[in-house]
Amino acid sequence: MDKRLLDILCCPVSKTPLRAMTRQQLDALNEGISAGKIDTVAGVPVRERVAEALITVDRKVIYRIEDGIPVMLPEEGIGTLQLADFPTGQG
């Protein structure tokens, strides 16, 4: 993702800055999706694996990137509290 775009994007609800998810975080998210344990903020089950995503710097909300475009709709966010032992993304 373009660094300039990433620098201006923020969570549409909390206005918290975003950063790209690490491979470790994506793997943890996709494990939860495969197990059928992940819903969007609107309560809709997430059924498709996520190849790329952004996460708020406070690690509370994930936004998918589809075809290079961040899906920044509040109801499409994915809360990380659904993920036990979610990786910090440090390293």
N, CA, C and O atoms as CSV, one atom per row, in Angstrom:
chain,resi,resn,atom,element,x,y,z
A,1,MET,N,N,0.849,-1.182,0.000
A,1,MET,CA,C,0.000,0.000,0.000
A,1,MET,C,C,0.888,1.236,0.000
A,1,MET,O,O,1.933,1.269,0.650
A,2,ASP,N,N,0.464,2.228,-0.723
A,2,ASP,CA,C,1.202,3.485,-0.830
A,2,ASP,C,C,1.362,4.126,0.548
A,2,ASP,O,O,0.378,4.344,1.255
A,3,LYS,N,N,2.590,4.423,0.922
A,3,LYS,CA,C,2.882,4.998,2.246
A,3,LYS,C,C,2.148,6.324,2.449
A,3,LYS,O,O,1.676,6.604,3.551
A,4,ARG,N,N,2.048,7.132,1.409
A,4,ARG,CA,C,1.352,8.428,1.549
A,4,ARG,C,C,-0.119,8.224,1.860
A,4,ARG,O,O,-0.691,8.957,2.668
A,5,LEU,N,N,-0.739,7.235,1.226
A,5,LEU,CA,C,-2.142,6.941,1.509
A,5,LEU,C,C,-2.290,6.417,2.932
A,5,LEU,O,O,-3.201,6.821,3.656
A,6,LEU,N,N,-1.405,5.528,3.327
A,6,LEU,CA,C,-1.458,4.974,4.674
A,6,LEU,C,C,-1.307,6.068,5.729
A,6,LEU,O,O,-1.932,5.998,6.787
A,7,ASP,N,N,-0.487,7.070,5.448
A,7,ASP,CA,C,-0.267,8.168,6.402
A,7,ASP,C,C,-1.518,9.011,6.639
A,7,ASP,O,O,-1.642,9.634,7.693
A,8,ILE,N,N,-2.451,9.046,5.679
A,8,ILE,CA,C,-3.642,9.875,5.861
A,8,ILE,C,C,-4.883,9.081,6.273
A,8,ILE,O,O,-5.876,9.664,6.708
A,9,LEU,N,N,-4.831,7.760,6.138
A,9,LEU,CA,C,-5.982,6.937,6.519
A,9,LEU,C,C,-6.088,6.807,8.029
A,9,LEU,O,O,-5.085,6.742,8.740
A,10,CYS,N,N,-7.330,6.772,8.503
A,10,CYS,CA,C,-7.573,6.522,9.922
A,10,CYS,C,C,-8.905,5.797,10.054
A,10,CYS,O,O,-9.703,5.754,9.118
A,11,CYS,N,N,-9.125,5.238,11.218
A,11,CYS,CA,C,-10.382,4.552,11.497
A,11,CYS,C,C,-11.523,5.563,11.355
A,11,CYS,O,O,-11.454,6.645,11.937
A,12,PRO,N,N,-12.573,5.232,10.592
A,12,PRO,CA,C,-13.674,6.179,10.407
A,12,PRO,C,C,-14.483,6.432,11.678
A,12,PRO,O,O,-15.234,7.404,11.747
A,13,VAL,N,N,-14.339,5.581,12.668
A,13,VAL,CA,C,-15.096,5.740,13.912
A,13,VAL,C,C,-14.259,6.461,14.978
A,13,VAL,O,O,-14.672,7.498,15.496
A,14,SER,N,N,-13.090,5.911,15.299
A,14,SER,CA,C,-12.273,6.455,16.393
A,14,SER,C,C,-11.248,7.476,15.932
A,14,SER,O,O,-10.667,8.187,16.752
A,15,LYS,N,N,-11.017,7.558,14.611
A,15,LYS,CA,C,-9.999,8.436,14.010
A,15,LYS,C,C,-8.580,8.018,14.387
A,15,LYS,O,O,-7.642,8.801,14.238
A,16,THR,N,N,-8.418,6.787,14.875
A,16,THR,CA,C,-7.112,6.237,15.216
A,16,THR,C,C,-6.341,5.929,13.932
A,16,THR,O,O,-6.917,5.382,12.991
A,17,PRO,N,N,-5.052,6.267,13.872
A,17,PRO,CA,C,-4.253,5.953,12.678
A,17,PRO,C,C,-4.204,4.449,12.418
A,17,PRO,O,O,-4.417,3.640,13.321
A,18,LEU,N,N,-3.922,4.094,11.176
A,18,LEU,CA,C,-3.857,2.702,10.752
A,18,LEU,C,C,-2.453,2.352,10.285
A,18,LEU,O,O,-1.667,3.220,9.907
A,19,ARG,N,N,-2.160,1.062,10.320
A,19,ARG,CA,C,-0.914,0.551,9.745
A,19,ARG,C,C,-1.223,-0.800,9.118
A,19,ARG,O,O,-2.261,-1.400,9.396
A,20,ALA,N,N,-0.318,-1.273,8.274
A,20,ALA,CA,C,-0.507,-2.570,7.636
A,20,ALA,C,C,-0.379,-3.680,8.674
A,20,ALA,O,O,0.440,-3.589,9.590
A,21,MET,N,N,-1.186,-4.722,8.530
A,21,MET,CA,C,-1.080,-5.873,9.425
A,21,MET,C,C,0.151,-6.685,9.067
A,21,MET,O,O,0.552,-6.747,7.905
A,22,THR,N,N,0.743,-7.306,10.072
A,22,THR,CA,C,1.887,-8.188,9.840
A,22,THR,C,C,1.391,-9.548,9.352
A,22,THR,O,O,0.212,-9.873,9.497
A,23,ARG,N,N,2.281,-10.327,8.784
A,23,ARG,CA,C,1.937,-11.686,8.333
A,23,ARG,C,C,1.423,-12.503,9.518
A,23,ARG,O,O,0.456,-13.252,9.377
A,24,GLN,N,N,2.056,-12.368,10.676
A,24,GLN,CA,C,1.645,-13.108,11.865
A,24,GLN,C,C,0.208,-12.733,12.262
A,24,GLN,O,O,-0.584,-13.605,12.618
A,25,GLN,N,N,-0.121,-11.455,12.200
A,25,GLN,CA,C,-1.479,-11.023,12.529
A,25,GLN,C,C,-2.483,-11.535,11.500
A,25,GLN,O,O,-3.566,-11.991,11.866
A,26,LEU,N,N,-2.134,-11.465,10.220
A,26,LEU,CA,C,-3.019,-11.985,9.173
A,26,LEU,C,C,-3.257,-13.483,9.347
A,26,LEU,O,O,-4.378,-13.961,9.172
A,27,ASP,N,N,-2.201,-14.221,9.692
A,27,ASP,CA,C,-2.348,-15.656,9.915
A,27,ASP,C,C,-3.315,-15.929,11.065
A,27,ASP,O,O,-4.160,-16.819,10.965
A,28,ALA,N,N,-3.197,-15.168,12.159
A,28,ALA,CA,C,-4.090,-15.347,13.304
A,28,ALA,C,C,-5.533,-15.023,12.915
A,28,ALA,O,O,-6.460,-15.740,13.295
A,29,LEU,N,N,-5.718,-13.945,12.161
A,29,LEU,CA,C,-7.059,-13.583,11.696
A,29,LEU,C,C,-7.641,-14.682,10.814
A,29,LEU,O,O,-8.791,-15.081,11.000
A,30,ASN,N,N,-6.867,-15.169,9.867
A,30,ASN,CA,C,-7.361,-16.191,8.945
A,30,ASN,C,C,-7.632,-17.523,9.634
A,30,ASN,O,O,-8.514,-18.267,9.206
A,31,GLU,N,N,-6.895,-17.832,10.683
A,31,GLU,CA,C,-7.205,-19.030,11.468
A,31,GLU,C,C,-8.582,-18.893,12.105
A,31,GLU,O,O,-9.372,-19.837,12.107
A,32,GLY,N,N,-8.865,-17.699,12.649
A,32,GLY,CA,C,-10.174,-17.443,13.245
A,32,GLY,C,C,-11.292,-17.507,12.220
A,32,GLY,O,O,-12.375,-18.021,12.502
A,33,ILE,N,N,-11.025,-16.976,11.013
A,33,ILE,CA,C,-12.020,-17.022,9.941
A,33,ILE,C,C,-12.288,-18.472,9.540
A,33,ILE,O,O,-13.441,-18.875,9.384
A,34,SER,N,N,-11.224,-19.247,9.374
A,34,SER,CA,C,-11.371,-20.658,8.999
A,34,SER,C,C,-12.172,-21.439,10.038
A,34,SER,O,O,-12.899,-22.373,9.698
A,35,ALA,N,N,-12.036,-21.055,11.295
A,35,ALA,CA,C,-12.755,-21.723,12.377
A,35,ALA,C,C,-14.188,-21.208,12.526
A,35,ALA,O,O,-14.950,-21.723,13.344
A,36,GLY,N,N,-14.559,-20.190,11.734
A,36,GLY,CA,C,-15.917,-19.652,11.805
A,36,GLY,C,C,-16.165,-18.795,13.020
A,36,GLY,O,O,-17.307,-18.667,13.461
A,37,LYS,N,N,-15.116,-18.199,13.575
A,37,LYS,CA,C,-15.240,-17.446,14.824
A,37,LYS,C,C,-15.173,-15.934,14.658
A,37,LYS,O,O,-15.157,-15.212,15.655
A,38,ILE,N,N,-15.132,-15.433,13.417
A,38,ILE,CA,C,-14.917,-14.009,13.202
A,38,ILE,C,C,-16.127,-13.365,12.533
A,38,ILE,O,O,-16.627,-13.850,11.518
A,39,ASP,N,N,-16.589,-12.258,13.123
A,39,ASP,CA,C,-17.697,-11.470,12.583
A,39,ASP,C,C,-17.231,-10.029,12.368
A,39,ASP,O,O,-16.277,-9.570,12.996
A,40,THR,N,N,-17.925,-9.329,11.468
A,40,THR,CA,C,-17.683,-7.900,11.322
A,40,THR,C,C,-18.309,-7.186,12.509
A,40,THR,O,O,-19.010,-7.800,13.313
A,41,VAL,N,N,-18.055,-5.898,12.613
A,41,VAL,CA,C,-18.667,-5.094,13.670
A,41,VAL,C,C,-20.196,-5.171,13.583
A,41,VAL,O,O,-20.881,-5.093,14.602
A,42,ALA,N,N,-20.722,-5.324,12.375
A,42,ALA,CA,C,-22.175,-5.417,12.170
A,42,ALA,C,C,-22.737,-6.799,12.514
A,42,ALA,O,O,-23.947,-7.012,12.440
A,43,GLY,N,N,-21.854,-7.747,12.892
A,43,GLY,CA,C,-22.314,-9.073,13.276
A,43,GLY,C,C,-22.420,-10.063,12.125
A,43,GLY,O,O,-22.990,-11.142,12.287
A,44,VAL,N,N,-21.878,-9.707,10.966
A,44,VAL,CA,C,-21.921,-10.591,9.805
A,44,VAL,C,C,-20.683,-11.492,9.817
A,44,VAL,O,O,-19.562,-10.993,9.915
A,45,PRO,N,N,-20.872,-12.811,9.718
A,45,PRO,CA,C,-19.713,-13.710,9.717
A,45,PRO,C,C,-18.761,-13.418,8.547
A,45,PRO,O,O,-19.198,-13.198,7.418
A,46,VAL,N,N,-17.459,-13.419,8.839
A,46,VAL,CA,C,-16.451,-13.254,7.794
A,46,VAL,C,C,-16.116,-14.653,7.307
A,46,VAL,O,O,-15.660,-15.487,8.090
A,47,ARG,N,N,-16.332,-14.922,6.034
A,47,ARG,CA,C,-16.153,-16.269,5.504
A,47,ARG,C,C,-14.935,-16.401,4.593
A,47,ARG,O,O,-14.422,-17.504,4.405
A,48,GLU,N,N,-14.467,-15.290,4.028
A,48,GLU,CA,C,-13.332,-15.351,3.111
A,48,GLU,C,C,-12.048,-14.918,3.804
A,48,GLU,O,O,-12.023,-13.959,4.575
A,49,ARG,N,N,-10.979,-15.657,3.503
A,49,ARG,CA,C,-9.666,-15.322,4.051
A,49,ARG,C,C,-9.272,-13.913,3.635
A,49,ARG,O,O,-9.692,-13.424,2.586
A,50,VAL,N,N,-8.471,-13.271,4.458
A,50,VAL,CA,C,-8.010,-11.909,4.208
A,50,VAL,C,C,-6.541,-11.964,3.802
A,50,VAL,O,O,-5.703,-12.466,4.551
A,51,ALA,N,N,-6.232,-11.447,2.618
A,51,ALA,CA,C,-4.855,-11.463,2.119
A,51,ALA,C,C,-4.079,-10.235,2.568
A,51,ALA,O,O,-2.858,-10.283,2.723
A,52,GLU,N,N,-4.795,-9.134,2.776
A,52,GLU,CA,C,-4.157,-7.870,3.119
A,52,GLU,C,C,-5.138,-7.063,3.958
A,52,GLU,O,O,-6.339,-7.070,3.687
A,53,ALA,N,N,-4.637,-6.369,4.974
A,53,ALA,CA,C,-5.529,-5.589,5.830
A,53,ALA,C,C,-4.762,-4.506,6.564
A,53,ALA,O,O,-3.535,-4.531,6.667
A,54,LEU,N,N,-5.534,-3.554,7.069
A,54,LEU,CA,C,-5.009,-2.496,7.919
A,54,LEU,C,C,-5.553,-2.710,9.324
A,54,LEU,O,O,-6.627,-3.285,9.502
A,55,ILE,N,N,-4.814,-2.251,10.308
A,55,ILE,CA,C,-5.241,-2.364,11.701
A,55,ILE,C,C,-4.979,-1.034,12.391
A,55,ILE,O,O,-3.990,-0.361,12.097
A,56,THR,N,N,-5.861,-0.655,13.304
A,56,THR,CA,C,-5.627,0.565,14.055
A,56,THR,C,C,-4.380,0.385,14.914
A,56,THR,O,O,-4.074,-0.727,15.346
A,57,VAL,N,N,-3.665,1.473,15.159
A,57,VAL,CA,C,-2.422,1.362,15.926
A,57,VAL,C,C,-2.666,0.889,17.360
A,57,VAL,O,O,-1.736,0.416,18.013
A,58,ASP,N,N,-3.886,1.008,17.857
A,58,ASP,CA,C,-4.197,0.481,19.193
A,58,ASP,C,C,-4.624,-0.994,19.132
A,58,ASP,O,O,-4.986,-1.588,20.147
A,59,ARG,N,N,-4.575,-1.582,17.906
A,59,ARG,CA,C,-4.842,-2.998,17.671
A,59,ARG,C,C,-6.270,-3.419,18.022
A,59,ARG,O,O,-6.491,-4.550,18.456
A,60,LYS,N,N,-7.241,-2.520,17.840
A,60,LYS,CA,C,-8.618,-2.855,18.188
A,60,LYS,C,C,-9.493,-3.219,16.997
A,60,LYS,O,O,-10.403,-4.037,17.129
A,61,VAL,N,N,-9.228,-2.619,15.825
A,61,VAL,CA,C,-10.100,-2.832,14.668
A,61,VAL,C,C,-9.260,-3.089,13.415
A,61,VAL,O,O,-8.234,-2.450,13.182
A,62,ILE,N,N,-9.734,-4.042,12.623
A,62,ILE,CA,C,-9.089,-4.428,11.363
A,62,ILE,C,C,-10.005,-4.022,10.204
A,62,ILE,O,O,-11.224,-4.177,10.272
A,63,TYR,N,N,-9.392,-3.501,9.147
A,63,TYR,CA,C,-10.116,-3.181,7.906
A,63,TYR,C,C,-9.457,-3.925,6.762
A,63,TYR,O,O,-8.254,-3.788,6.540
A,64,ARG,N,N,-10.249,-4.726,6.022
A,64,ARG,CA,C,-9.726,-5.492,4.887
A,64,ARG,C,C,-9.295,-4.566,3.755
A,64,ARG,O,O,-9.788,-3.445,3.624
A,65,ILE,N,N,-8.375,-5.053,2.951
A,65,ILE,CA,C,-8.005,-4.398,1.705
A,65,ILE,C,C,-8.401,-5.367,0.600
A,65,ILE,O,O,-7.944,-6.509,0.570
A,66,GLU,N,N,-9.252,-4.902,-0.305
A,66,GLU,CA,C,-9.708,-5.742,-1.417
A,66,GLU,C,C,-9.271,-5.115,-2.731
A,66,GLU,O,O,-9.596,-3.962,-3.012
A,67,ASP,N,N,-8.537,-5.872,-3.534
A,67,ASP,CA,C,-8.036,-5.383,-4.819
A,67,ASP,C,C,-7.275,-4.075,-4.656
A,67,ASP,O,O,-7.384,-3.180,-5.495
A,68,GLY,N,N,-6.504,-3.963,-3.574
A,68,GLY,CA,C,-5.687,-2.785,-3.332
A,68,GLY,C,C,-6.432,-1.605,-2.738
A,68,GLY,O,O,-5.840,-0.545,-2.534
A,69,ILE,N,N,-7.724,-1.766,-2.454
A,69,ILE,CA,C,-8.536,-0.668,-1.920
A,69,ILE,C,C,-8.987,-0.998,-0.501
A,69,ILE,O,O,-9.652,-2.012,-0.286
A,70,PRO,N,N,-8.633,-0.152,0.475
A,70,PRO,CA,C,-9.086,-0.388,1.851
A,70,PRO,C,C,-10.608,-0.249,1.958
A,70,PRO,O,O,-11.191,0.707,1.448
A,71,VAL,N,N,-11.233,-1.205,2.622
A,71,VAL,CA,C,-12.681,-1.174,2.860
A,71,VAL,C,C,-12.881,-0.491,4.210
A,71,VAL,O,O,-12.821,-1.132,5.259
A,72,MET,N,N,-13.120,0.815,4.168
A,72,MET,CA,C,-13.138,1.632,5.382
A,72,MET,C,C,-14.554,1.914,5.903
A,72,MET,O,O,-14.769,2.915,6.587
A,73,LEU,N,N,-15.499,1.061,5.592
A,73,LEU,CA,C,-16.856,1.227,6.112
A,73,LEU,C,C,-16.885,0.773,7.567
A,73,LEU,O,O,-16.416,-0.325,7.870
A,74,PRO,N,N,-17.426,1.589,8.481
A,74,PRO,CA,C,-17.437,1.220,9.900
A,74,PRO,C,C,-18.015,-0.166,10.161
A,74,PRO,O,O,-17.475,-0.911,10.980
A,75,GLU,N,N,-19.097,-0.525,9.483
A,75,GLU,CA,C,-19.745,-1.821,9.723
A,75,GLU,C,C,-18.937,-2.999,9.187
A,75,GLU,O,O,-19.208,-4.144,9.549
A,76,GLU,N,N,-17.959,-2.740,8.339
A,76,GLU,CA,C,-17.110,-3.797,7.783
A,76,GLU,C,C,-15.864,-4.061,8.626
A,76,GLU,O,O,-15.118,-5.000,8.350
A,77,GLY,N,N,-15.637,-3.247,9.643
A,77,GLY,CA,C,-14.484,-3.462,10.521
A,77,GLY,C,C,-14.595,-4.793,11.243
A,77,GLY,O,O,-15.686,-5.338,11.406
A,78,ILE,N,N,-13.450,-5.308,11.672
A,78,ILE,CA,C,-13.395,-6.574,12.408
A,78,ILE,C,C,-12.710,-6.290,13.743
A,78,ILE,O,O,-11.547,-5.889,13.776
A,79,GLY,N,N,-13.424,-6.496,14.824
A,79,GLY,CA,C,-12.866,-6.271,16.153
A,79,GLY,C,C,-11.885,-7.363,16.535
A,79,GLY,O,O,-12.171,-8.545,16.342
A,80,THR,N,N,-10.739,-6.989,17.071
A,80,THR,CA,C,-9.714,-7.974,17.415
A,80,THR,C,C,-9.993,-8.704,18.727
A,80,THR,O,O,-9.330,-9.698,19.022
A,81,LEU,N,N,-10.949,-8.241,19.516
A,81,LEU,CA,C,-11.255,-8.940,20.769
A,81,LEU,C,C,-11.763,-10.361,20.517
A,81,LEU,O,O,-11.782,-11.185,21.431
A,82,GLN,N,N,-12.173,-10.647,19.287
A,82,GLN,CA,C,-12.636,-11.991,18.915
A,82,GLN,C,C,-11.473,-12.977,18.806
A,82,GLN,O,O,-11.679,-14.191,18.782
A,83,LEU,N,N,-10.271,-12.453,18.740
A,83,LEU,CA,C,-9.085,-13.283,18.509
A,83,LEU,C,C,-8.306,-13.464,19.806
A,83,LEU,O,O,-7.718,-12.512,20.319
A,84,ALA,N,N,-8.301,-14.667,20.328
A,84,ALA,CA,C,-7.531,-14.959,21.538
A,84,ALA,C,C,-6.044,-14.879,21.207
A,84,ALA,O,O,-5.619,-15.343,20.149
A,85,ASP,N,N,-5.261,-14.303,22.091
A,85,ASP,CA,C,-3.811,-14.206,21.928
A,85,ASP,C,C,-3.414,-13.571,20.598
A,85,ASP,O,O,-2.506,-14.049,19.919
A,86,PHE,N,N,-4.110,-12.479,20.231
A,86,PHE,CA,C,-3.802,-11.804,18.972
A,86,PHE,C,C,-2.390,-11.234,19.025
A,86,PHE,O,O,-2.039,-10.542,19.980
A,87,PRO,N,N,-1.561,-11.522,17.991
A,87,PRO,CA,C,-0.164,-11.050,17.990
A,87,PRO,C,C,-0.067,-9.519,18.017
A,87,PRO,O,O,-0.911,-8.817,17.459
A,88,THR,N,N,0.965,-9.030,18.670
A,88,THR,CA,C,1.154,-7.583,18.783
A,88,THR,C,C,1.584,-6.975,17.480
A,88,THR,O,O,1.337,-5.793,17.242
A,89,GLY,N,N,2.222,-7.747,16.627
A,89,GLY,CA,C,2.702,-7.202,15.366
A,89,GLY,C,C,4.081,-6.607,15.477
A,89,GLY,O,O,4.595,-6.029,14.519
A,90,GLN,N,N,4.686,-6.744,16.642
A,90,GLN,CA,C,6.039,-6.228,16.851
A,90,GLN,C,C,7.029,-7.304,16.434
A,90,GLN,O,O,7.264,-8.270,17.159
A,91,GLY,N,N,7.612,-7.115,15.235
A,91,GLY,CA,C,8.630,-8.047,14.783
A,91,GLY,C,C,8.149,-9.225,14.057
A,91,GLY,O,O,8.949,-10.063,13.641
